[in-house]
Amino acid sequence: DLSCPGNINNPKGYVILVENPKLENGEVYSGKALLMVPENSINGYIQGIYPEYTIQNGDHFRVIVNCDYQASGCNALLRVDYQISNGTIFTLWQFSEAYEGKYYSANVDLSPLAGNTVRFILSVFSEGSAENDKVIWAGPRIERP
């Protein structure tokens, strides 16, 4: 278990809240983001488990993902999982991200889960060395119409 916010010198990984982060392409995201850095090892990972949330029809999970600005060598698998009660964990969305000067948006319809109370899990898995794997989740949120 790691504290949140974490210690940026922790080799076991960390997560911190970042205000107005600079995205991989140099643009500034106006808002809050999570910077997630996995354990500094081969195929290191980090996961954040969030409190239960009851999904309603029309809810969407939205986020902008990319490597941190100037984190060249970043290469990671980003994943959003969910768990209903204490049951099986299912993958909702995943994306392989490498430092190439671009950012990506996710907009996942949660309507198939309407009526369920779920825990969301945000994960970053290094694909090889974790040395430069610094991942920005800009504005992660659930939007309700």
Sequence and secondary structure as in RCSB ss.txt:
>XXXX:A:sequence
DLSCPGNINNPKGYVILVENPKLENGEVYSGKALLMVPENSINGYIQGIYPEYTIQNGDHFRVIVNCDYQASGCN
ALLRVDYQISNGTIFTLWQFSEAYEGKYYSANVDLSPLAGNTVRFILSVFSEGSAENDKVIWAGPRIERP
>XXXX:A:secstr
   SS  TT TT EEEEEES B TTS B SSEEEEEE  SSTT EEEEE   EE  TT EEEEEEEE TT TT E
EEEEEEEEETTS EEEEEEEEEE SS  EEEEEE GGGTT EEEEEEEEEESS  TT  EEEEEEEEE  
